[in-house]
Amino acid sequence: MSQLKSKIDNTFKSRETEELLDKIFYRPLGYLIALFSKKIGMTPNTVTILSIFIGVIAGHLFYYNNLMINMIGILMLISAEALDSADGQLARMTDRKSMYGRILDGFGGNLWFISIYIHLCFRLIESGSSYTIFLLAIIAGISHSLQSAMADYYRNFYLYFVFGENKSEVVKSNELQILYEELSWRKHFIKKFLMRVYINYTIEQEYFSKKSINLITFVSRQFSDQLPAEIPKMFREKNKKLIKYYNILTTNTRMMVLFLSILTGYLQLYFIFEISILNILLIWVVYKHEQNSQEILEEAKRLNSENVYA
């Protein structure tokens, strides 16, 4: 049993940044799916596309005011989430990680929730709500996008500083722009489209993370060979307690609220939860992370000046 747990842990980016539900359910299930996928020769991108297909259909099933159909939709969405876990685990297991796989994975999750929002809105309209419900859904969708983007960004910063650059997927928009310009719309339409979406996503992250970007830019220039041990230690001490809040802003918590909303029939609850509680949490998380980054940057500058004048 401990050997199996060790193998599953090896498919994590890091156990420290994983959500509890992922560690006890989605990662073990995803690992089994990844093993099966590897055995039959499925690629990580194929698993991602399958998860998109299932997730979009699940969103459609939430349109119906029928408990049995809704339960099938919930089970399908849980299956899509397990496949979404499995694609990354399979990529790490087979050493087939790629930027485009990561972009497709994130884009696929957006398609799930677009399907969910649209079908919830039409269900509410059919039950008597006005078309202004779409405005609520759009605000919730924009909020969702920003919440997930910032949580993902800050978790990757944590991986960068605490576990090393090779564990992280932090990338700057100007670097992505170079790759984008090398692609042709005629020859690489899908890749170029996904890259454009990812650049916009990264610009959104950078806009709210100026102090964090200053920190990573400074340390990558001044300590390109090896970070002083004090910096990862300080980063971990200041930001480890924020990980649970990053995780609340991602998928599992919102899915539980979504399922509760669907099963109780209070569909607006899901949109209100994203717009109110999760946005308040987002504002606090961004403030704390940026404050911590500024303090760590000041310490990094002090260490650098000591090295220069040593």
LODRENFI-537199 format. One record per residue: x, y, z of N, C-alpha, C, O in turn. Coordinates in steps of 0.02 Angstrom, whole numbers, plus 32768, in hexadecimal, padded with zeros to 4 digits. Each point is the difference from the previous one (the first is absolute). Example, Ala and Ser with C-alpha at 12.3 -4.5 7.8 and 13.67 -1.06 7.14 Angstrom:
! residues 2
82947EE481867FD3803B8000802D803C800080347FFF8021 7FBA80367FBB802A803B80037FD980378025801980378008 
This chain:
! residues 310
80297FC380007FD7803D8000802B803F80007FF280307FDC 80447FD0804E802C803A8002802580097FBE801080387FED 7FFE7F907FF0802180047FBF7FD380217FCD801680297FD7 7FA97FC5802A7FCF801F7FD37FFA804B800F7FFD80297FD2 80007FE8806E7FFB80468014803C80277FE77FFA80397FEA 80417FA9801A803D80207FE87FFE800C7FB5801580357FE8 7FD17F9A7FF37FFA80077FB77FCE80387FEE800C80267FD2 7FBD7FDD80537FCF80367FF4801F804480107FF8802F7FDA 802C7FD5805E8020803F8013803280187FCC8009803C7FF7 80167F967FE6803080127FCC7FDF80227FC48023801F7FD8 7F9B7FDA80227FDC80217FC97FE4804480157FE080227FD8 802C7FF280677FEC80438017803580337FEA803A7FEE7FF7 7FB180508000803180357FFB802480078043803D80058003 7F9B7FFC8032801B7FFB80447FC57FF0802E7FC9801A7FF7 80437FBB803A7FCB7FED802E7FE9803D80297FC680068013 806880287FF97FF3803A80297FCC802E7FE37FDA80218024 80227FE37F997FD2802E7FE07FBF7FDF7FE87FD580217FE4 80257F9E80287FC47FDC7FE97FC5800D8030800A8006803D 7FBA7FFE7FA87FC4800480297FF37FBE802380127FCB7FE6 7FCE803780547FF17FC480267FD67FCF7FD7800F7FC47FFE 7FBC80547FE17FD57FD47FD980277FE07FC67FF37FC77FEE 803B805F7FF5802A7FE47FCB802C7FC8801B80067FCB7FE1 80188040805A802E7FCE801C7FDC7FBF8013801B7FCA7FF7 7FA8803C80227FDE7FC480187FD27FE07FCB7FEC7FC68007 800380607FC47FD17FE47FCE801880087FB8800D7FCE7FDE 7FF88071800A800C800A7FB980457FE87FE980067FE37FCA 802E8027805E80437FEA7FEB80067FB37FFF80197FE57FD0 7FCF7FF8806580027FB67FFB7FD77FE57FC680177FD37FDC 7FAD804980197FD77FEA7FC8802280137FBE80017FD87FD1 80198065802B802380167FC4803C7FD57FF1800F7FF47FC5 80137FF6806F803B7FD57FF67FEC7FBE7FDE80227FE97FD3 7FA77FFA80437FE87FC17FE27FEC800B7FB7800E7FD77FD4 7FD1806280207FED80107FBA803E800C7FD680047FEA7FC6 802E80388057803F800C7FDB80247FBF7FF0801A7FF87FC9 7FE77FD98066801F7FBF7FF47FDD7FDC7FC780217FE47FD4 7F9C801C802D7FD97FDF7FCB800C80237FBE80087FDF7FCC 7FF880638034800B80277FC380457FF17FE280077FF97FC3 802B8002806980437FF07FE980027FBB7FE080217FF57FCD 7FBB7FDC805280007FBB7FE77FE17FFB7FBB80187FD97FD6 7FB4804D801C7FDE7FFB7FBF801B80337FCE7FE880047FC7 804B8024804F8021802E7FD17FDE80437FF7800E80227FCE 7FC77FF280607FE180437FFC80338035801480287FF6802D 7FD680437FB1802C803880117FDE802D80337FC37FFD8007 8063802B801D7FE18030802F7FCD802E7FDF7FCC800E801D 804280097FA67FD1802C7FDF7FBF7FDD7FEE7FCA801E8002 803A7FA27FEE7FC37FD97FF27FD57FFB803F7FC380067FFC 805D7FEE803D7FDC7FFE803F7FE08044800F7FC780038018 805D80337FDA7FE58043800A7FC2800C7FD67FCE80198018 80367FD47FA87FC7800A7FD37FC47FD780177FC780187FFC 80457FAC801D7FC97FD7801A7FE18021803D7FC37FFF8008 8066801F80237FE58023803B7FD6803D7FEB7FCD800E801F 804880157FAC7FDA80397FE77FBC7FE97FE87FCD801F8010 80327FAC7FC97FC27FE57FE47FCF7FEE80377FC580127FFD 80537FCA80367FD57FE980377FE8803C802A7FC680038014 8068802C7FF97FEE803B80287FCC802C7FDF7FD380198022 80327FF07F9C7FCF80297FDC7FBB7FDE80007FCE80228009 80317F9D7FEE7FC07FDB80037FE2800580467FC380088007 80677FF3802C7FE7800680457FDE8044800A7FCB8003801F 805280317FC67FE2804280057FBA80027FE17FD3801F801B 80257FBF7FAC7FBF7FFD7FDF7FCC7FDD802D7FC680148001 804F7FB880227FD17FDA802A7FE68028803B7FCD7FEE801D 805480487FF47FE8802B80367FC7802D7FE97FE080218029 80127FE07F977FC880277FE67FBD7FE280167FD08025800A 802D7F9A7FFE7FC17FDD800E7FEF8003804A802A7FF3802B 7F98801C7FE37FE7800180457FEA7FBA80137FC57FF3800D 806C7FE07FF47FF37FB9800D803A7FE6802B803A80017FEA 7FB77FE7805280347FED802F802C7FC97FE5803D80018008 7FA57FCD7FD780287FC87FE6803080177FCA803B7FED8000 7FAD803D7FD2802C801A7FCB8036802C801E803A7FFD7FEB 7FB4802C80478032802A802180357FD78022803B80117FFF 7FB17FB7802180307FD4802180317FE17FCE803B7FF9800D 7FAB7FF67FB8802B7FE67FCB803280367FEB803A7FF17FF5 7FAD804D8006802C80387FEF8037800A80348039800D7FEE 7FB57FED805180318007803680357FCA7FFB803C800E8006 7FAE7FB47FEF802F7FC87FF9802D80097FC4803C7FF08002 7FA8802B7FC78028800D7FC580348037800D80387FFC7FE8 7FB38037803D802F8037800E80387FE7802F803A80157FF8 7FB67FC0803780337FE2802B80307FD67FD5803C8000800B 7FA87FDB7FC4802A7FD87FD2802D802D7FD7803A7FF07FF4 7FAB80497FF48028802F7FD98039801C802A803880087FE7 7FBB800580588034801A802D80357FCB800C803C80108004 7FAF7FB0800280317FCA8009802C7FFA7FC2803C7FF58005 7FA680117FC080277FFE7FC2802E803C7FFB80387FFB7FE7 7FB1803F80318029803C8000803D7FF7802D8035801A7FF2 7FC27FC1804480397FEE802B802D7FCF7FDC803E80068003 7FA47FC97FDC80267FCA7FE0802C80197FC880377FE57FF6 7FB3804E7FE4802980167FC78043801B801680347FF27FE1 7FCC8036805580408019801A802B7FC9801E803D80007FF8 7FA37FD2802C80257FC8801D801E7FD47FC980397FE98007 7FA1800B7FC4801A7FD97FC7803A80247FDF80317FE07FED 7FC98062800C803680277FE180417FFB802980367FF87FE4 7FC3800B805F803C7FFA802A801A7FB88001803C7FF58003 7F967FDB7FFA80127FB9800280267FEC7FC1802E7FD78003 7FBF80457FC4801E7FED7FBF803180347FE7801B7FFA7FC9 7FF1803B805F802C80367FED7FEA80207FBE8029800D7FD4 7F967FFF80267FE4801F7FC47FDF804280117FCC80127FE4 80538013804B7FE680418012800D80327FC880357FFE7FE0 7F9B802D8013800980347FCD7FD8803D80127FCD7FFC8023 804A803D7FC57FDC803E800C7FBA7FFE7FE27FD08017801F 802B7FCC7FA57FBE7FFF7FDF7FD17FD180237FC3800B8001 80587FBF801D7FD67FD480287FE38025803C7FC67FF88011 8065803080107FEA802880397FCB80337FEB7FCF800A8022 803C80177FA57FD080327FE87FBE7FDF7FEF7FCB80198013 80377FAE7FCB7FC37FDC7FEE7FDA7FEB803F7FC380038002 80627FE780307FE27FEA803F7FD9803980207FC77FF78016 805880447FEF7FDE803A801D7FC580177FD67FCC8012801C 803C7FEE7FA27FCB80147FD47FC47FD180067FC680157FFD 80497FAA800B7FCB7FCF80077FD5800C803E7FC37FFA7FFD 805E8018803B7FDA800F803C7FD2803B7FF67FC88000801B 804E80327FBF7FD580397FF17FC27FEA7FD87FC98019800B 80417FB97FC77FC77FE87FD87FCD7FDB802B7FC480067FF4 80537FD5803E7FD07FE0802E7FD28034801D7FC37FFB7FFE 805C8039801F7FD9803080267FD7802F7FD37FCB80188015 804C7FF47FAF7FD680257FD17FC07FD97FF27FC9801D7FFF 803E7FA27FF67FC67FD57FF67FD28001803D7FC380057FFA 805A7FF780427FD98001803E7FDA804280067FC48000800E 805F80397FE97FDF804180077FC680097FCF7FCA80168014 80427FD87FAE7FCC80097FCC7FC37FD680117FC780187FFC 80437FA980177FC67FD4800C7FDD801180417FC37FF98005 8062801F802E7FDE8016803C7FD5803E7FF27FC98006801A 805180277FBC7FDA803C7FEF7FBF7FEE7FDB7FCB801B8011 80397FB97FBF7FC47FED7FDB7FCE7FDB802C7FC380067FF7 80567FD480387FD37FDE80307FDC8034802C7FC47FF9800D 8061803A80097FE2803480297FCC80287FD87FCB8012801A 80457FFC7FA87FD280257FD47FC07FD87FF67FC8801C8001 80407FA37FF57FC57FD57FF67FD47FFD803E7FC47FF57FFC 805C8016803E7FD97FFE803F7FE6804580147FE380088036 8028802B7F9F7FE28041800D8030803A80087FE980398004 80577FBB7FFE803080378006800480277FBE7FEF7FE67FCB 802880598039800980287FC380447FF27FE1802B7FE0801F 7FDE80387FA480407FF57FDE803A80268020803A7FF57FEE 7FB68036804380378023802380297FCE802A803680128019 7FB27FB17FEF80277FCE802480427FF37FDC80317FEC8020 7FD080217F9E803F7FF77FDB803580338017803C7FF17FFF 7FAD804B8016802F8032801980217FE78040803C80078009 7F9C7FDB8023801B7FE3803E80327FC87FEF80357FFC801F 7FB97FDB7FB0802D7FC97FEC8041801A7FE280357FE3800D 7FC880537FCC803C801C7FE1802E801C8037803D7FF57FFD 7FA7802E80338028801B803780207FC78028803A80038013 7F9E7FC87FF9801A7FC6802380387FDE7FD880327FEB801C 7FC480117FA280327FE07FD5804280277FFF80367FE28003 7FC580607FF9803D802A800180237FF88044803D7FFC8004 7F9B80048031801C7FF6804480227FBD800580387FFB801A 7FA87FD27FCD801C7FBC800180437FFE7FDC80307FE48019 7FD2803A7FAC803E80007FD980398020802780387FE68001 7FBB8053801D80348024802580147FDA803F803C7FFC8011 7F937FE88012800F7FDA803D802E7FC57FF180327FF58022 7FBC7FE57FAB80277FC47FEE804580147FE780327FE08010 7FD080567FC8804080177FE4803180138037803A7FEC7FFF 7FAF803A8032802C8018803480157FC7802F803A7FFD8016 7F987FD67FFA80117FC7802A80347FD47FDE80307FEA8020 7FC8800A7FA080307FD77FDB804480237FFD80347FDF8007 7FCC80627FEE803D80277FFB80277FFE8041803D7FF48000 7FA08017803780228002804180187FBB801680347FFA8020 7FA87FD27FCF80187FBC800F80407FF27FD8802E7FDF801A 7FD580397FA9803C7FF67FD8803B8029801980397FEA7FFC 7FB98051801F803580268022801B7FDA803B803C7FFE800B 7F977FE3801B80157FD8803A802C7FC67FEA80347FF3801E 7FB87FEB7FAD80287FC87FE6804580197FE980327FDE800B 7FCF805C7FD5803F801C7FE68031800D8038803A7FEB7FFD 7FB080378037802E80148035800F7FC7803180387FFC8019 7F987FD97FF580097FCD8034801C7FBF7FE480297FE08020 7FC1800D7FA380137FBF7FE4802D80057FC280197FCD7FE8 7FF1806F7FFE802D80097FC87FDC800F7FBF7FC57FEF7FF7 805E80327FDC7FE380187FC17FE37FC77FD67FCE800A7FDD 80517FBB80257FE97FC87FD77FBC7FE680167FDE7FDD7FD9 800D803280647FBE7FEB80197FC980327FF07FC57FF18005 8050804A7FE67FD180377FF67FEF800A7FB680257FEC7FD4 7FA1803580217FEC80107FBC7FF6804B7FF87FD880177FD7 804D801080517FFE80497FF9802180147FBE80387FEB7FF2 7FA4803B7FE6801B80177FC17FE880477FF47FC780118012 806280197FCE7FEE80477FF67FDE80097FBD800E7FDD7FD0 7FC48053802E7FD9800B7FC3802B80157FC57FF17FEF7FC7 804680368046802B80157FC880247FC47FE1800F80007FC4 80007FCD8065801E7FC37FE57FCD7FD97FD680117FE57FCB 7FB1801A804C7FCB7FDF7FDA7FF280247FBE7FF07FE17FCD 8016806280357FF380287FC480317FED7FC87FEE7FFF7FC6 80517FF3804C80327FEC7FCF7FEB7FBE7FDF80047FF97FC3 7FE67FD780667FE97FC07FE57FC280097FD47FF97FDF7FCC 7FDB804E80497FC2800E7FDA8010801A7FBB7FE27FEB7FCE 804D8044802F8011801F7FC080237FD07FD08001800B7FC3 801C7FC0805880217FCE7FD57FCE7FD17FDF80117FDC7FD1 7FB1802380487FCD7FD37FE57FD980227FC87FF7803D7FFF 7FF37F9A7FD27FD880197FC87FB77FEC800A7FF17FC78013 7FE180697FE07FB87FEF80067FED7FC97FCE7FD67FD7800F 804A802A7FB87FEE7FCF7FCC801A7FBA80127FDD7FCF7FF6 8060802D8023801E7FBE800E7FF47FE780477FFF7FC4800C 7FF8806B80227FFC7FEC80477FC3802180218007801C8037 7FBF7FE17FA97FC6802680187FF07FF080497FF8802E8028 80027F927FEA7FEC7FED80438034801580337FEF801C8034 80517FD87FBD80358013802E8003804B8009800980198038 7FEF800C7F928003804980047FC5801C80278007802E8028 7FBE7FB57FCE7FC58015802580097FF3804A7FF3802C802A 80247F987FE8800B7FEF80468035802D80207FFB80148039 80397FFB7FA08035802B80197FE68047800D8013801F8031 7FC17FF97FA37FE38043800A7FD680028040800480308026 7FD57F9B7FE57FD87FFC803D802D7FFF803D7FF280208032 80457FBB7FCA802E7FF9803880268041800E800C8010803A 800580147F928021804180097FD180308026801580218030 7FAC7FE17FBB7FCF802B80227FF97FEB804A7FFB802B802C 80047F957FDF7FFA7FE48044803C8015802A7FF98013803A 80437FEB7FA8803D801180248005804B800D801680158035 7FD480137F9B7FFE8049800A7FD38012803B800F802B8028 7FB97FB27FDC7FD0800A803880237FF080427FF780268031 802E7FA47FD280257FEE803D803480348012800780148039 801E80027F958037802F800B7FE680448018802180218029 7FA57FF37FBF7FE4804280117FF78007804B800A8036801C 7FE27F9380067FF380028047803B7FE8802A7FFA7FF9803D 803F7FFB7FA380387FE18024804280257FF480347FE17FFA 7FC980608004803C80277FEE803A7FF6803280397FFC7FEB 7FB78000805580357FF78032801D7FBA7FFC803C7FF68009 7F9A7FD97FE980187FBC7FF9802D7FF97FC280327FDD8002 7FBC80467FC980297FFF7FC380428023800D80357FE97FE8 7FCA804E803D803E80228012802E7FD18026803D80007FF5 7FA67FD8803880277FD2802880207FCA7FD4803C7FF58005 7F9D7FEB7FD1801A7FC87FD88032801A7FCC802F7FDD7FEF 7FC680607FF8802F801E7FD08043800F802280357FF27FE4 7FC780298058803E8011802480287FC28010803D7FFE7FF3 7FA37FCF802A80277FC58016801A7FD97FC480367FE28004 7FA5801D7FC480187FDB7FC6803D80227FE0802A7FE07FE3 7FD980638024803A80247FE5803C7FFF802F80397FF57FEB 7FBA8014805680378007802F80187FBE801C803A7FFA8014 7F9B7FD37FED80137FBF801C7FF17FC97FCD7FE07FCE8011 8037803C7FB27FEF7FD17FC9801A7FBA800D7FE27FCF7FEB 8057802B8038801D7FBE800C7FDE7FDC803A7FED7FC57FF9 800A805D803F7FE57FE0803B7FE28035802E802080318012 7FA07FC480017FE1802D802F801E7FF78045800C7FC88016 8001806F800E80167FF980467FCA7FDA80277FC4800C7FF5 804F7FC980377FD17FD580257FCC802980267FC97FE9800D 8049805580067FD2802A80277FC180117FD97FCB8009801D 803B7FFD7FA07FC680167FD87FCA7FCA7FFC7FC6800F8010 804A7FB27FDB7FCC7FCD80017FE27FF680467FC47FF58007 8067800E802C7FE87FF780457FCE803680127FCB7FF3801C 8046804B7FD57FD48039800F7FBF7FFC7FD87FCA800E8019 803D7FDF7FA77FC57FFA7FD57FD07FCD801C7FC3800B8003 80587FBB80127FD67FCB801C7FDE801780407FC47FF58009 8061802A80237FE5801680407FC780317FF77FCE7FFE8024 803A802F7FAC7FCD80347FF77FC47FE97FD87FC88019800A 80427FB87FC87FC97FF07FD17FE17FBB80097FCB7FF27FE3 80537FE380457FE47FBD80097FB88002801A7FD57FDA7FEA 801F805480457FBD8005801D7FCC801A7FCE7FC47FFA800B 805480237FBD7FD180197FCE7FE97FC97FCF7FCF800A7FDC 80547FBE80237FF17FCC7FCE7FB87FE980057FDF7FF67FCD 8007800180707FBB7FE980077FCF80327FE27FCA7FEC7FE9 8048805480177FD480327FE3800780017FB37FCE800B7FDD 806F7FEA800A80077FF87FB77FD27FC87FE97FDC80067FCE 80257FC380577FDB7FC47FEC7FB4800B80027FDB7FE37FD7 800D804580597FB9800F80037FEA80247FC07FC77FF97FEA 8067802F7FF97FEF80287FC580007FD77FBF7FED801A7FCB 80287FA7803880037FD87FC37FC07FD87FF77FC9801C8004 803B7FA37FEF7FC67FDB7FE77FD67FDE80357FC280057FFE 805C7FD980327FDA7FD3802B7FCC8022802B7FC77FE88005 804B805180197FCF8023802A7FC580187FD77FC77FF98015 804780257FB17FC9801A7FD87FD47FC67FE67FC480097FF7 805A7FBD7FFD7FD87FC77FE97FD07FE980387FC77FF07FF2 80518010804C7FD47FEB80377FC5803080077FC87FEB800B 804680567FED7FCA803280037FD17FF87FC47FC480068007 80597FEC7FBF7FD77FF47FC47FD17FC4800B7FC580057FF1 80567FC580297FD77FC4800A7FC9800E80337FC77FEA7FF8 804A803B803D7FCD801280327FC9802B7FE07FC57FF7800E 804F80387FC87FD0802C7FDF7FD17FD97FD37FC3800C7FFF 80587FC47FDC7FD87FD87FD27FD17FD280267FC57FFA7FEE 80537FE680467FD87FCF80257FC9802180297FCB7FE2800B 8041805C800B7FCC802480267FD280297FD47FCA80158016 804A7FF77FAC7FD880287FD2800D804B80057FE280267FDB 804B7FEF8053801180478006803C800F7FD2803880088018 7FBA7FFD7FA7803680047FCF802780428005803C80027FF3 7FA18033802080228041800580367FFF8036802F80287FFE 7FCA7FAA803280317FFD803780477FF87FE7802F801D801B 7FD97FBB7FB080437FF47FE4801E80417FE6803A800F800F 7FA080167FC98019803F7FE4801080328038803480227FFE 7FA07FE380338009802F8036803F7FEF80298025802C8015 7FE67F937FF6803B7FE98025804080167FDD802F80188020 7FD47FE07F9E803C80147FDA800B804C8002803880178008 7F92800E7FF2800680497FFC800F801F8044802480328004 7FC27FB180318009801E804280397FE080278036801E8005 7FC07FA8801680307FE2802E80447FF37FDE80348011801C 7FCB7FD27FA980407FF17FDF8025803F7FEA803D80018001 7F9F80337FEC8022803E7FED801F8023803D8036801E7FFB 7FA77FE0803D801C801C803E80407FDB80128032801F8013 7FCB7F9F7FE9803C7FD8800F8038800F7FCE803A80048014 7FB580047FAD803280107FCC802480418011803E80037FFC 7F9D80318016801E8041801080317FF980398037801B7FFE 7FB67FBF8036802B7FF7803A803F7FD97FEE803780118015 7FC17FB97FC380387FD67FEC803380287FD7803C7FFC800C 7FAB802B7FC4802D80297FD680258032802C803D80097FF8 7F9F8017803580208031802D80377FE080298037801A8003 7FBB7FAC801C80317FDF802B803C7FE77FD8803980088016 7FBA7FDA7FB180377FE57FD8802E80387FE7803D7FF98002 7FA5803D7FE8802880387FE8802780218039803A80147FF7 7FA87FF180438022801B803B803C7FD4801280378019800F 7FBE7FA67FF180367FD18010803880047FCC803B7FFD8012 7FB380097FAE803280047FCB802C803E8009803C7FFD7FF4 7FA5803B80208027803D800B80327FF78039803980167FFB 7FB27FC9803A802C7FF5803980397FD07FEE8039800A8015 7FB77FC37FC380347FD07FEB803080227FCF803C7FF38002 7FAB80397FD3802B80257FD28031802C8026803B80037FEE 7FAE801E8047802D802A802880377FD58020803A80168004 7FB47FAE801380327FD3801D80317FE87FCA803C7FFC800D 7FAB7FF67FB7802B7FE97FC8803180377FED803B7FF27FF2 7FAE804C800E802D80387FF0803680078035803A800F7FF1 7FB37FE7804E80318005803680367FC97FF9803B800D8008 7FAE7FB67FE9802F7FC97FF7802E800C7FC5803C7FF08002 7FA8802C7FC88028800E7FC580358034800E80397FFA7FEA 7FB3803B803B80318035801080377FE5802D803A80157FFB 7FB67FBE803280347FE1802B80317FD87FD7803C8001800D 7FAA7FDC7FBF802C7FD87FD5802D802D7FD6803B7FF17FF5 7FA980477FF48027802E7FD68039801E8026803780077FE6 7FBD800B805980338022802780287FD2802E802980178028 7FC97FA77FD280247FD1802B80497FFA7FEB80267FDB801E 
